[in-house]
Amino acid sequence: MSFWRVILAIFLPPFAVFDKGCGSILIVLLLTLAGWVPGVIGALVILNNPKYNR
């Protein structure tokens, strides 16, 4: 996970997981709409998951 991806996950969580698939974007978008902190945590969890890293 790059430094810029982490910064993007903090400020714009749905854009940080843009290349991880439609489901990931939807989950992070819903979490971000529920609150900024859940969106950031969701984005960081998805970015740290080795299943989604290529």
mmCIF entry with sequence, helices, sheets and N, C-alpha, C, O atoms, coordinates in Angstrom:
data_MODEL
# 
_entry.id   MODEL 
# 
_entity.id                         1 
_entity.type                       polymer 
_entity.pdbx_number_of_molecules   1 
# 
_entity_poly.entity_id                      1 
_entity_poly.type                           'polypeptide(L)' 
_entity_poly.nstd_linkage                   no 
_entity_poly.nstd_monomer                   no 
_entity_poly.pdbx_seq_one_letter_code       MSFWRVILAIFLPPFAVFDKGCGSILIVLLLTLAGWVPGVIGALVILNNPKYNR 
_entity_poly.pdbx_seq_one_letter_code_can   MSFWRVILAIFLPPFAVFDKGCGSILIVLLLTLAGWVPGVIGALVILNNPKYNR 
_entity_poly.pdbx_strand_id                 A 
# 
loop_
_entity_poly_seq.entity_id 
_entity_poly_seq.num 
_entity_poly_seq.mon_id 
_entity_poly_seq.hetero 
1 1  MET n 
1 2  SER n 
1 3  PHE n 
1 4  TRP n 
1 5  ARG n 
1 6  VAL n 
1 7  ILE n 
1 8  LEU n 
1 9  ALA n 
1 10 ILE n 
1 11 PHE n 
1 12 LEU n 
1 13 PRO n 
1 14 PRO n 
1 15 PHE n 
1 16 ALA n 
1 17 VAL n 
1 18 PHE n 
1 19 ASP n 
1 20 LYS n 
1 21 GLY n 
1 22 CYS n 
1 23 GLY n 
1 24 SER n 
1 25 ILE n 
1 26 LEU n 
1 27 ILE n 
1 28 VAL n 
1 29 LEU n 
1 30 LEU n 
1 31 LEU n 
1 32 THR n 
1 33 LEU n 
1 34 ALA n 
1 35 GLY n 
1 36 TRP n 
1 37 VAL n 
1 38 PRO n 
1 39 GLY n 
1 40 VAL n 
1 41 ILE n 
1 42 GLY n 
1 43 ALA n 
1 44 LEU n 
1 45 VAL n 
1 46 ILE n 
1 47 LEU n 
1 48 ASN n 
1 49 ASN n 
1 50 PRO n 
1 51 LYS n 
1 52 TYR n 
1 53 ASN n 
1 54 ARG n 
# 
_struct_asym.id          A 
_struct_asym.entity_id   1 
# 
loop_
_struct_conf.conf_type_id 
_struct_conf.id 
_struct_conf.pdbx_PDB_helix_id 
_struct_conf.beg_label_comp_id 
_struct_conf.beg_label_asym_id 
_struct_conf.beg_label_seq_id 
_struct_conf.pdbx_beg_PDB_ins_code 
_struct_conf.end_label_comp_id 
_struct_conf.end_label_asym_id 
_struct_conf.end_label_seq_id 
_struct_conf.pdbx_end_PDB_ins_code 
_struct_conf.beg_auth_comp_id 
_struct_conf.beg_auth_asym_id 
_struct_conf.beg_auth_seq_id 
_struct_conf.end_auth_comp_id 
_struct_conf.end_auth_asym_id 
_struct_conf.end_auth_seq_id 
_struct_conf.pdbx_PDB_helix_class 
_struct_conf.details 
_struct_conf.pdbx_PDB_helix_length 
HELX_P HELX_P1 AA1 PHE A 3  ? PHE A 11 ? PHE A 3  PHE A 11 1 ? 9  
HELX_P HELX_P2 AA2 PRO A 13 ? ALA A 16 ? PRO A 13 ALA A 16 1 ? 4  
HELX_P HELX_P3 AA3 PHE A 18 ? LYS A 20 ? PHE A 18 LYS A 20 5 ? 3  
HELX_P HELX_P4 AA4 CYS A 22 ? ALA A 34 ? CYS A 22 ALA A 34 1 ? 13 
HELX_P HELX_P5 AA5 TRP A 36 ? ASN A 48 ? TRP A 36 ASN A 48 1 ? 13 
# 
_struct_conf_type.id          HELX_P 
_struct_conf_type.criteria    ? 
_struct_conf_type.reference   ? 
# 
loop_
_atom_site.group_PDB 
_atom_site.id 
_atom_site.type_symbol 
_atom_site.label_atom_id 
_atom_site.label_alt_id 
_atom_site.label_comp_id 
_atom_site.label_asym_id 
_atom_site.label_entity_id 
_atom_site.label_seq_id 
_atom_site.pdbx_PDB_ins_code 
_atom_site.Cartn_x 
_atom_site.Cartn_y 
_atom_site.Cartn_z 
_atom_site.occupancy 
_atom_site.B_iso_or_equiv 
_atom_site.pdbx_formal_charge 
_atom_site.auth_seq_id 
_atom_site.auth_comp_id 
_atom_site.auth_asym_id 
_atom_site.auth_atom_id 
_atom_site.pdbx_PDB_model_num 
ATOM 1   N N  . MET A 1 1  ? 0.853   -1.171  0.000  1.00 0.00 ? 1  MET A N  1 
ATOM 2   C CA . MET A 1 1  ? 0.000   0.000   0.000  1.00 0.00 ? 1  MET A CA 1 
ATOM 3   C C  . MET A 1 1  ? 0.898   1.233   0.000  1.00 0.00 ? 1  MET A C  1 
ATOM 4   O O  . MET A 1 1  ? 1.788   1.370   0.839  1.00 0.00 ? 1  MET A O  1 
ATOM 5   N N  . SER A 1 2  ? 0.653   2.111   -0.940 1.00 0.00 ? 2  SER A N  1 
ATOM 6   C CA . SER A 1 2  ? 1.505   3.278   -1.081 1.00 0.00 ? 2  SER A CA 1 
ATOM 7   C C  . SER A 1 2  ? 1.054   4.410   -0.155 1.00 0.00 ? 2  SER A C  1 
ATOM 8   O O  . SER A 1 2  ? -0.070  4.437   0.346  1.00 0.00 ? 2  SER A O  1 
ATOM 9   N N  . PHE A 1 3  ? 1.968   5.319   0.041  1.00 0.00 ? 3  PHE A N  1 
ATOM 10  C CA . PHE A 1 3  ? 1.706   6.490   0.883  1.00 0.00 ? 3  PHE A CA 1 
ATOM 11  C C  . PHE A 1 3  ? 0.541   7.304   0.323  1.00 0.00 ? 3  PHE A C  1 
ATOM 12  O O  . PHE A 1 3  ? -0.309  7.776   1.078  1.00 0.00 ? 3  PHE A O  1 
ATOM 13  N N  . TRP A 1 4  ? 0.503   7.468   -0.991 1.00 0.00 ? 4  TRP A N  1 
ATOM 14  C CA . TRP A 1 4  ? -0.552  8.279   -1.610 1.00 0.00 ? 4  TRP A CA 1 
ATOM 15  C C  . TRP A 1 4  ? -1.910  7.615   -1.501 1.00 0.00 ? 4  TRP A C  1 
ATOM 16  O O  . TRP A 1 4  ? -2.929  8.299   -1.403 1.00 0.00 ? 4  TRP A O  1 
ATOM 17  N N  . ARG A 1 5  ? -1.938  6.289   -1.518 1.00 0.00 ? 5  ARG A N  1 
ATOM 18  C CA . ARG A 1 5  ? -3.196  5.555   -1.356 1.00 0.00 ? 5  ARG A CA 1 
ATOM 19  C C  . ARG A 1 5  ? -3.755  5.775   0.050  1.00 0.00 ? 5  ARG A C  1 
ATOM 20  O O  . ARG A 1 5  ? -4.966  5.912   0.224  1.00 0.00 ? 5  ARG A O  1 
ATOM 21  N N  . VAL A 1 6  ? -2.876  5.808   1.049  1.00 0.00 ? 6  VAL A N  1 
ATOM 22  C CA . VAL A 1 6  ? -3.309  6.046   2.426  1.00 0.00 ? 6  VAL A CA 1 
ATOM 23  C C  . VAL A 1 6  ? -3.854  7.463   2.564  1.00 0.00 ? 6  VAL A C  1 
ATOM 24  O O  . VAL A 1 6  ? -4.894  7.669   3.190  1.00 0.00 ? 6  VAL A O  1 
ATOM 25  N N  . ILE A 1 7  ? -3.166  8.432   1.990  1.00 0.00 ? 7  ILE A N  1 
ATOM 26  C CA . ILE A 1 7  ? -3.633  9.822   2.043  1.00 0.00 ? 7  ILE A CA 1 
ATOM 27  C C  . ILE A 1 7  ? -4.997  9.940   1.358  1.00 0.00 ? 7  ILE A C  1 
ATOM 28  O O  . ILE A 1 7  ? -5.894  10.611  1.868  1.00 0.00 ? 7  ILE A O  1 
ATOM 29  N N  . LEU A 1 8  ? -5.149  9.298   0.221  1.00 0.00 ? 8  LEU A N  1 
ATOM 30  C CA . LEU A 1 8  ? -6.418  9.322   -0.490 1.00 0.00 ? 8  LEU A CA 1 
ATOM 31  C C  . LEU A 1 8  ? -7.510  8.632   0.326  1.00 0.00 ? 8  LEU A C  1 
ATOM 32  O O  . LEU A 1 8  ? -8.655  9.084   0.328  1.00 0.00 ? 8  LEU A O  1 
ATOM 33  N N  . ALA A 1 9  ? -7.172  7.553   1.014  1.00 0.00 ? 9  ALA A N  1 
ATOM 34  C CA . ALA A 1 9  ? -8.148  6.855   1.851  1.00 0.00 ? 9  ALA A CA 1 
ATOM 35  C C  . ALA A 1 9  ? -8.596  7.720   3.018  1.00 0.00 ? 9  ALA A C  1 
ATOM 36  O O  . ALA A 1 9  ? -9.734  7.606   3.474  1.00 0.00 ? 9  ALA A O  1 
ATOM 37  N N  . ILE A 1 10 ? -7.725  8.571   3.498  1.00 0.00 ? 10 ILE A N  1 
ATOM 38  C CA . ILE A 1 10 ? -8.095  9.436   4.620  1.00 0.00 ? 10 ILE A CA 1 
ATOM 39  C C  . ILE A 1 10 ? -9.016  10.566  4.158  1.00 0.00 ? 10 ILE A C  1 
ATOM 40  O O  . ILE A 1 10 ? -9.989  10.886  4.839  1.00 0.00 ? 10 ILE A O  1 
ATOM 41  N N  . PHE A 1 11 ? -8.719  11.165  3.017  1.00 0.00 ? 11 PHE A N  1 
ATOM 42  C CA . PHE A 1 11 ? -9.491  12.320  2.576  1.00 0.00 ? 11 PHE A CA 1 
ATOM 43  C C  . PHE A 1 11 ? -10.684 11.963  1.690  1.00 0.00 ? 11 PHE A C  1 
ATOM 44  O O  . PHE A 1 11 ? -11.738 12.590  1.803  1.00 0.00 ? 11 PHE A O  1 
ATOM 45  N N  . LEU A 1 12 ? -10.542 10.976  0.815  1.00 0.00 ? 12 LEU A N  1 
ATOM 46  C CA . LEU A 1 12 ? -11.618 10.555  -0.089 1.00 0.00 ? 12 LEU A CA 1 
ATOM 47  C C  . LEU A 1 12 ? -11.667 9.024   -0.153 1.00 0.00 ? 12 LEU A C  1 
ATOM 48  O O  . LEU A 1 12 ? -11.189 8.428   -1.118 1.00 0.00 ? 12 LEU A O  1 
ATOM 49  N N  . PRO A 1 13 ? -12.243 8.388   0.873  1.00 0.00 ? 13 PRO A N  1 
ATOM 50  C CA . PRO A 1 13 ? -12.200 6.924   0.953  1.00 0.00 ? 13 PRO A CA 1 
ATOM 51  C C  . PRO A 1 13 ? -12.717 6.169   -0.273 1.00 0.00 ? 13 PRO A C  1 
ATOM 52  O O  . PRO A 1 13 ? -12.070 5.206   -0.683 1.00 0.00 ? 13 PRO A O  1 
ATOM 53  N N  . PRO A 1 14 ? -13.852 6.552   -0.886 1.00 0.00 ? 14 PRO A N  1 
ATOM 54  C CA . PRO A 1 14 ? -14.303 5.764   -2.047 1.00 0.00 ? 14 PRO A CA 1 
ATOM 55  C C  . PRO A 1 14 ? -13.338 5.797   -3.232 1.00 0.00 ? 14 PRO A C  1 
ATOM 56  O O  . PRO A 1 14 ? -13.246 4.820   -3.975 1.00 0.00 ? 14 PRO A O  1 
ATOM 57  N N  . PHE A 1 15 ? -12.622 6.901   -3.419 1.00 0.00 ? 15 PHE A N  1 
ATOM 58  C CA . PHE A 1 15 ? -11.676 6.988   -4.532 1.00 0.00 ? 15 PHE A CA 1 
ATOM 59  C C  . PHE A 1 15 ? -10.426 6.154   -4.284 1.00 0.00 ? 15 PHE A C  1 
ATOM 60  O O  . PHE A 1 15 ? -9.743  5.777   -5.236 1.00 0.00 ? 15 PHE A O  1 
ATOM 61  N N  . ALA A 1 16 ? -10.117 5.864   -3.041 1.00 0.00 ? 16 ALA A N  1 
ATOM 62  C CA . ALA A 1 16 ? -8.927  5.073   -2.730 1.00 0.00 ? 16 ALA A CA 1 
ATOM 63  C C  . ALA A 1 16 ? -9.096  3.614   -3.152 1.00 0.00 ? 16 ALA A C  1 
ATOM 64  O O  . ALA A 1 16 ? -8.117  2.940   -3.473 1.00 0.00 ? 16 ALA A O  1 
ATOM 65  N N  . VAL A 1 17 ? -10.340 3.127   -3.151 1.00 0.00 ? 17 VAL A N  1 
ATOM 66  C CA . VAL A 1 17 ? -10.592 1.729   -3.511 1.00 0.00 ? 17 VAL A CA 1 
ATOM 67  C C  . VAL A 1 17 ? -11.193 1.621   -4.909 1.00 0.00 ? 17 VAL A C  1 
ATOM 68  O O  . VAL A 1 17 ? -11.845 0.627   -5.227 1.00 0.00 ? 17 VAL A O  1 
ATOM 69  N N  . PHE A 1 18 ? -10.982 2.623   -5.738 1.00 0.00 ? 18 PHE A N  1 
ATOM 70  C CA . PHE A 1 18 ? -11.600 2.685   -7.066 1.00 0.00 ? 18 PHE A CA 1 
ATOM 71  C C  . PHE A 1 18 ? -11.256 1.486   -7.932 1.00 0.00 ? 18 PHE A C  1 
ATOM 72  O O  . PHE A 1 18 ? -12.118 1.004   -8.667 1.00 0.00 ? 18 PHE A O  1 
ATOM 73  N N  . ASP A 1 19 ? -10.037 0.991   -7.871 1.00 0.00 ? 19 ASP A N  1 
ATOM 74  C CA . ASP A 1 19 ? -9.627  -0.135  -8.721 1.00 0.00 ? 19 ASP A CA 1 
ATOM 75  C C  . ASP A 1 19 ? -9.809  -1.502  -8.054 1.00 0.00 ? 19 ASP A C  1 
ATOM 76  O O  . ASP A 1 19 ? -9.348  -2.511  -8.588 1.00 0.00 ? 19 ASP A O  1 
ATOM 77  N N  . LYS A 1 20 ? -10.462 -1.550  -6.916 1.00 0.00 ? 20 LYS A N  1 
ATOM 78  C CA . LYS A 1 20 ? -10.646 -2.812  -6.196 1.00 0.00 ? 20 LYS A CA 1 
ATOM 79  C C  . LYS A 1 20 ? -11.958 -3.509  -6.539 1.00 0.00 ? 20 LYS A C  1 
ATOM 80  O O  . LYS A 1 20 ? -12.191 -4.627  -6.079 1.00 0.00 ? 20 LYS A O  1 
ATOM 81  N N  . GLY A 1 21 ? -12.810 -2.887  -7.326 1.00 0.00 ? 21 GLY A N  1 
ATOM 82  C CA . GLY A 1 21 ? -14.058 -3.514  -7.736 1.00 0.00 ? 21 GLY A CA 1 
ATOM 83  C C  . GLY A 1 21 ? -15.266 -2.711  -7.290 1.00 0.00 ? 21 GLY A C  1 
ATOM 84  O O  . GLY A 1 21 ? -15.189 -1.874  -6.391 1.00 0.00 ? 21 GLY A O  1 
ATOM 85  N N  . CYS A 1 22 ? -16.383 -2.992  -7.946 1.00 0.00 ? 22 CYS A N  1 
ATOM 86  C CA . CYS A 1 22 ? -17.612 -2.244  -7.704 1.00 0.00 ? 22 CYS A CA 1 
ATOM 87  C C  . CYS A 1 22 ? -18.149 -2.476  -6.288 1.00 0.00 ? 22 CYS A C  1 
ATOM 88  O O  . CYS A 1 22 ? -18.649 -1.546  -5.654 1.00 0.00 ? 22 CYS A O  1 
ATOM 89  N N  . GLY A 1 23 ? -18.047 -3.695  -5.800 1.00 0.00 ? 23 GLY A N  1 
ATOM 90  C CA . GLY A 1 23 ? -18.534 -4.000  -4.452 1.00 0.00 ? 23 GLY A CA 1 
ATOM 91  C C  . GLY A 1 23 ? -17.777 -3.242  -3.381 1.00 0.00 ? 23 GLY A C  1 
ATOM 92  O O  . GLY A 1 23 ? -18.370 -2.757  -2.418 1.00 0.00 ? 23 GLY A O  1 
ATOM 93  N N  . SER A 1 24 ? -16.484 -3.139  -3.546 1.00 0.00 ? 24 SER A N  1 
ATOM 94  C CA . SER A 1 24 ? -15.668 -2.412  -2.569 1.00 0.00 ? 24 SER A CA 1 
ATOM 95  C C  . SER A 1 24 ? -16.002 -0.926  -2.565 1.00 0.00 ? 24 SER A C  1 
ATOM 96  O O  . SER A 1 24 ? -16.074 -0.294  -1.511 1.00 0.00 ? 24 SER A O  1 
ATOM 97  N N  . ILE A 1 25 ? -16.203 -0.379  -3.760 1.00 0.00 ? 25 ILE A N  1 
ATOM 98  C CA . ILE A 1 25 ? -16.556 1.036   -3.851 1.00 0.00 ? 25 ILE A CA 1 
ATOM 99  C C  . ILE A 1 25 ? -17.895 1.279   -3.171 1.00 0.00 ? 25 ILE A C  1 
ATOM 100 O O  . ILE A 1 25 ? -18.050 2.252   -2.434 1.00 0.00 ? 25 ILE A O  1 
ATOM 101 N N  . LEU A 1 26 ? -18.859 0.405   -3.412 1.00 0.00 ? 26 LEU A N  1 
ATOM 102 C CA . LEU A 1 26 ? -20.185 0.559   -2.829 1.00 0.00 ? 26 LEU A CA 1 
ATOM 103 C C  . LEU A 1 26 ? -20.142 0.458   -1.310 1.00 0.00 ? 26 LEU A C  1 
ATOM 104 O O  . LEU A 1 26 ? -20.774 1.256   -0.617 1.00 0.00 ? 26 LEU A O  1 
ATOM 105 N N  . ILE A 1 27 ? -19.411 -0.504  -0.795 1.00 0.00 ? 27 ILE A N  1 
ATOM 106 C CA . ILE A 1 27 ? -19.300 -0.669  0.660  1.00 0.00 ? 27 ILE A CA 1 
ATOM 107 C C  . ILE A 1 27 ? -18.664 0.555   1.288  1.00 0.00 ? 27 ILE A C  1 
ATOM 108 O O  . ILE A 1 27 ? -19.171 1.074   2.283  1.00 0.00 ? 27 ILE A O  1 
ATOM 109 N N  . VAL A 1 28 ? -17.566 1.022   0.727  1.00 0.00 ? 28 VAL A N  1 
ATOM 110 C CA . VAL A 1 28 ? -16.872 2.176   1.292  1.00 0.00 ? 28 VAL A CA 1 
ATOM 111 C C  . VAL A 1 28 ? -17.716 3.436   1.137  1.00 0.00 ? 28 VAL A C  1 
ATOM 112 O O  . VAL A 1 28 ? -17.704 4.296   2.018  1.00 0.00 ? 28 VAL A O  1 
ATOM 113 N N  . LEU A 1 29 ? -18.440 3.557   0.046  1.00 0.00 ? 29 LEU A N  1 
ATOM 114 C CA . LEU A 1 29 ? -19.321 4.711   -0.143 1.00 0.00 ? 29 LEU A CA 1 
ATOM 115 C C  . LEU A 1 29 ? -20.427 4.733   0.905  1.00 0.00 ? 29 LEU A C  1 
ATOM 116 O O  . LEU A 1 29 ? -20.719 5.782   1.480  1.00 0.00 ? 29 LEU A O  1 
ATOM 117 N N  . LEU A 1 30 ? -21.039 3.591   1.153  1.00 0.00 ? 30 LEU A N  1 
ATOM 118 C CA . LEU A 1 30 ? -22.083 3.525   2.181  1.00 0.00 ? 30 LEU A CA 1 
ATOM 119 C C  . LEU A 1 30 ? -21.524 3.802   3.573  1.00 0.00 ? 30 LEU A C  1 
ATOM 120 O O  . LEU A 1 30 ? -22.157 4.487   4.376  1.00 0.00 ? 30 LEU A O  1 
ATOM 121 N N  . LEU A 1 31 ? -20.343 3.272   3.855  1.00 0.00 ? 31 LEU A N  1 
ATOM 122 C CA . LEU A 1 31 ? -19.720 3.546   5.151  1.00 0.00 ? 31 LEU A CA 1 
ATOM 123 C C  . LEU A 1 31 ? -19.365 5.023   5.287  1.00 0.00 ? 31 LEU A C  1 
ATOM 124 O O  . LEU A 1 31 ? -19.495 5.592   6.370  1.00 0.00 ? 31 LEU A O  1 
ATOM 125 N N  . THR A 1 32 ? -18.921 5.642   4.207  1.00 0.00 ? 32 THR A N  1 
ATOM 126 C CA . THR A 1 32 ? -18.580 7.061   4.241  1.00 0.00 ? 32 THR A CA 1 
ATOM 127 C C  . THR A 1 32 ? -19.828 7.910   4.430  1.00 0.00 ? 32 THR A C  1 
ATOM 128 O O  . THR A 1 32 ? -19.787 8.922   5.130  1.00 0.00 ? 32 THR A O  1 
ATOM 129 N N  . LEU A 1 33 ? -20.933 7.513   3.816  1.00 0.00 ? 33 LEU A N  1 
ATOM 130 C CA . LEU A 1 33 ? -22.185 8.248   4.014  1.00 0.00 ? 33 LEU A CA 1 
ATOM 131 C C  . LEU A 1 33 ? -22.686 8.116   5.452  1.00 0.00 ? 33 LEU A C  1 
ATOM 132 O O  . LEU A 1 33 ? -23.325 9.029   5.975  1.00 0.00 ? 33 LEU A O  1 
ATOM 133 N N  . ALA A 1 34 ? -22.397 6.979   6.092  1.00 0.00 ? 34 ALA A N  1 
ATOM 134 C CA . ALA A 1 34 ? -22.776 6.786   7.491  1.00 0.00 ? 34 ALA A CA 1 
ATOM 135 C C  . ALA A 1 34 ? -21.890 7.604   8.425  1.00 0.00 ? 34 ALA A C  1 
ATOM 136 O O  . ALA A 1 34 ? -22.300 7.956   9.531  1.00 0.00 ? 34 ALA A O  1 
ATOM 137 N N  . GLY A 1 35 ? -20.700 7.897   7.982  1.00 0.00 ? 35 GLY A N  1 
ATOM 138 C CA . GLY A 1 35 ? -19.761 8.680   8.785  1.00 0.00 ? 35 GLY A CA 1 
ATOM 139 C C  . GLY A 1 35 ? -18.385 8.608   8.163  1.00 0.00 ? 35 GLY A C  1 
ATOM 140 O O  . GLY A 1 35 ? -18.030 7.627   7.510  1.00 0.00 ? 35 GLY A O  1 
ATOM 141 N N  . TRP A 1 36 ? -17.623 9.651   8.371  1.00 0.00 ? 36 TRP A N  1 
ATOM 142 C CA . TRP A 1 36 ? -16.304 9.715   7.738  1.00 0.00 ? 36 TRP A CA 1 
ATOM 143 C C  . TRP A 1 36 ? -15.364 8.648   8.287  1.00 0.00 ? 36 TRP A C  1 
ATOM 144 O O  . TRP A 1 36 ? -14.640 8.006   7.526  1.00 0.00 ? 36 TRP A O  1 
ATOM 145 N N  . VAL A 1 37 ? -15.371 8.458   9.602  1.00 0.00 ? 37 VAL A N  1 
ATOM 146 C CA . VAL A 1 37 ? -14.446 7.496   10.224 1.00 0.00 ? 37 VAL A CA 1 
ATOM 147 C C  . VAL A 1 37 ? -14.719 6.062   9.763  1.00 0.00 ? 37 VAL A C  1 
ATOM 148 O O  . VAL A 1 37 ? -13.764 5.358   9.433  1.00 0.00 ? 37 VAL A O  1 
ATOM 149 N N  . PRO A 1 38 ? -15.967 5.593   9.721  1.00 0.00 ? 38 PRO A N  1 
ATOM 150 C CA . PRO A 1 38 ? -16.178 4.235   9.191  1.00 0.00 ? 38 PRO A CA 1 
ATOM 151 C C  . PRO A 1 38 ? -15.726 4.078   7.739  1.00 0.00 ? 38 PRO A C  1 
ATOM 152 O O  . PRO A 1 38 ? -15.237 3.014   7.358  1.00 0.00 ? 38 PRO A O  1 
ATOM 153 N N  . GLY A 1 39 ? -15.880 5.109   6.940  1.00 0.00 ? 39 GLY A N  1 
ATOM 154 C CA . GLY A 1 39 ? -15.426 5.056   5.561  1.00 0.00 ? 39 GLY A CA 1 
ATOM 155 C C  . GLY A 1 39 ? -13.921 4.927   5.454  1.00 0.00 ? 39 GLY A C  1 
ATOM 156 O O  . GLY A 1 39 ? -13.415 4.156   4.639  1.00 0.00 ? 39 GLY A O  1 
ATOM 157 N N  . VAL A 1 40 ? -13.208 5.676   6.271  1.00 0.00 ? 40 VAL A N  1 
ATOM 158 C CA . VAL A 1 40 ? -11.743 5.605   6.278  1.00 0.00 ? 40 VAL A CA 1 
ATOM 159 C C  . VAL A 1 40 ? -11.282 4.230   6.749  1.00 0.00 ? 40 VAL A C  1 
ATOM 160 O O  . VAL A 1 40 ? -10.379 3.638   6.157  1.00 0.00 ? 40 VAL A O  1 
ATOM 161 N N  . ILE A 1 41 ? -11.897 3.727   7.803  1.00 0.00 ? 41 ILE A N  1 
ATOM 162 C CA . ILE A 1 41 ? -11.513 2.410   8.313  1.00 0.00 ? 41 ILE A CA 1 
ATOM 163 C C  . ILE A 1 41 ? -11.803 1.328   7.273  1.00 0.00 ? 41 ILE A C  1 
ATOM 164 O O  . ILE A 1 41 ? -10.979 0.439   7.059  1.00 0.00 ? 41 ILE A O  1 
ATOM 165 N N  . GLY A 1 42 ? -12.960 1.399   6.632  1.00 0.00 ? 42 GLY A N  1 
ATOM 166 C CA . GLY A 1 42 ? -13.298 0.427   5.591  1.00 0.00 ? 42 GLY A CA 1 
ATOM 167 C C  . GLY A 1 42 ? -12.327 0.475   4.431  1.00 0.00 ? 42 GLY A C  1 
ATOM 168 O O  . GLY A 1 42 ? -11.907 -0.568  3.930  1.00 0.00 ? 42 GLY A O  1 
ATOM 169 N N  . ALA A 1 43 ? -11.967 1.666   4.000  1.00 0.00 ? 43 ALA A N  1 
ATOM 170 C CA . ALA A 1 43 ? -11.018 1.795   2.887  1.00 0.00 ? 43 ALA A CA 1 
ATOM 171 C C  . ALA A 1 43 ? -9.659  1.233   3.265  1.00 0.00 ? 43 ALA A C  1 
ATOM 172 O O  . ALA A 1 43 ? -9.036  0.540   2.459  1.00 0.00 ? 43 ALA A O  1 
ATOM 173 N N  . LEU A 1 44 ? -9.190  1.512   4.462  1.00 0.00 ? 44 LEU A N  1 
ATOM 174 C CA . LEU A 1 44 ? -7.890  1.006   4.887  1.00 0.00 ? 44 LEU A CA 1 
ATOM 175 C C  . LEU A 1 44 ? -7.890  -0.515  5.034  1.00 0.00 ? 44 LEU A C  1 
ATOM 176 O O  . LEU A 1 44 ? -6.899  -1.175  4.722  1.00 0.00 ? 44 LEU A O  1 
ATOM 177 N N  . VAL A 1 45 ? -9.003  -1.064  5.510  1.00 0.00 ? 45 VAL A N  1 
ATOM 178 C CA . VAL A 1 45 ? -9.104  -2.525  5.619  1.00 0.00 ? 45 VAL A CA 1 
ATOM 179 C C  . VAL A 1 45 ? -9.059  -3.166  4.233  1.00 0.00 ? 45 VAL A C  1 
ATOM 180 O O  . VAL A 1 45 ? -8.361  -4.160  4.030  1.00 0.00 ? 45 VAL A O  1 
ATOM 181 N N  . ILE A 1 46 ? -9.793  -2.607  3.292  1.00 0.00 ? 46 ILE A N  1 
ATOM 182 C CA . ILE A 1 46 ? -9.790  -3.157  1.932  1.00 0.00 ? 46 ILE A CA 1 
ATOM 183 C C  . ILE A 1 46 ? -8.416  -3.010  1.291  1.00 0.00 ? 46 ILE A C  1 
ATOM 184 O O  . ILE A 1 46 ? -7.955  -3.919  0.601  1.00 0.00 ? 46 ILE A O  1 
ATOM 185 N N  . LEU A 1 47 ? -7.763  -1.882  1.511  1.00 0.00 ? 47 LEU A N  1 
ATOM 186 C CA . LEU A 1 47 ? -6.433  -1.684  0.933  1.00 0.00 ? 47 LEU A CA 1 
ATOM 187 C C  . LEU A 1 47 ? -5.395  -2.620  1.547  1.00 0.00 ? 47 LEU A C  1 
ATOM 188 O O  . LEU A 1 47 ? -4.433  -2.992  0.876  1.00 0.00 ? 47 LEU A O  1 
ATOM 189 N N  . ASN A 1 48 ? -5.573  -3.005  2.806  1.00 0.00 ? 48 ASN A N  1 
ATOM 190 C CA . ASN A 1 48 ? -4.607  -3.892  3.460  1.00 0.00 ? 48 ASN A CA 1 
ATOM 191 C C  . ASN A 1 48 ? -4.916  -5.371  3.246  1.00 0.00 ? 48 ASN A C  1 
ATOM 192 O O  . ASN A 1 48 ? -4.109  -6.221  3.622  1.00 0.00 ? 48 ASN A O  1 
ATOM 193 N N  . ASN A 1 49 ? -6.051  -5.695  2.658  1.00 0.00 ? 49 ASN A N  1 
ATOM 194 C CA . ASN A 1 49 ? -6.427  -7.081  2.436  1.00 0.00 ? 49 ASN A CA 1 
ATOM 195 C C  . ASN A 1 49 ? -5.613  -7.663  1.274  1.00 0.00 ? 49 ASN A C  1 
ATOM 196 O O  . ASN A 1 49 ? -5.701  -7.153  0.157  1.00 0.00 ? 49 ASN A O  1 
ATOM 197 N N  . PRO A 1 50 ? -4.831  -8.708  1.509  1.00 0.00 ? 50 PRO A N  1 
ATOM 198 C CA . PRO A 1 50 ? -3.998  -9.272  0.428  1.00 0.00 ? 50 PRO A CA 1 
ATOM 199 C C  . PRO A 1 50 ? -4.832  -9.925  -0.678 1.00 0.00 ? 50 PRO A C  1 
ATOM 200 O O  . PRO A 1 50 ? -4.323  -10.131 -1.780 1.00 0.00 ? 50 PRO A O  1 
ATOM 201 N N  . LYS A 1 51 ? -6.079  -10.251 -0.418 1.00 0.00 ? 51 LYS A N  1 
ATOM 202 C CA . LYS A 1 51 ? -6.936  -10.853 -1.441 1.00 0.00 ? 51 LYS A CA 1 
ATOM 203 C C  . LYS A 1 51 ? -7.164  -9.899  -2.601 1.00 0.00 ? 51 LYS A C  1 
ATOM 204 O O  . LYS A 1 51 ? -7.266  -10.330 -3.750 1.00 0.00 ? 51 LYS A O  1 
ATOM 205 N N  . TYR A 1 52 ? -7.245  -8.598  -2.309 1.00 0.00 ? 52 TYR A N  1 
ATOM 206 C CA . TYR A 1 52 ? -7.536  -7.613  -3.342 1.00 0.00 ? 52 TYR A CA 1 
ATOM 207 C C  . TYR A 1 52 ? -6.271  -7.032  -3.989 1.00 0.00 ? 52 TYR A C  1 
ATOM 208 O O  . TYR A 1 52 ? -6.363  -6.355  -5.013 1.00 0.00 ? 52 TYR A O  1 
ATOM 209 N N  . ASN A 1 53 ? -5.123  -7.281  -3.420 1.00 0.00 ? 53 ASN A N  1 
ATOM 210 C CA . ASN A 1 53 ? -3.871  -6.760  -3.992 1.00 0.00 ? 53 ASN A CA 1 
ATOM 211 C C  . ASN A 1 53 ? -3.442  -7.636  -5.151 1.00 0.00 ? 53 ASN A C  1 
ATOM 212 O O  . ASN A 1 53 ? -3.498  -8.863  -5.068 1.00 0.00 ? 53 ASN A O  1 
ATOM 213 N N  . ARG A 1 54 ? -3.014  -7.002  -6.231 1.00 0.00 ? 54 ARG A N  1 
ATOM 214 C CA . ARG A 1 54 ? -2.627  -7.768  -7.421 1.00 0.00 ? 54 ARG A CA 1 
ATOM 215 C C  . ARG A 1 54 ? -1.154  -7.710  -7.636 1.00 0.00 ? 54 ARG A C  1 
ATOM 216 O O  . ARG A 1 54 ? -0.646  -8.296  -8.591 1.00 0.00 ? 54 ARG A O  1 
# 
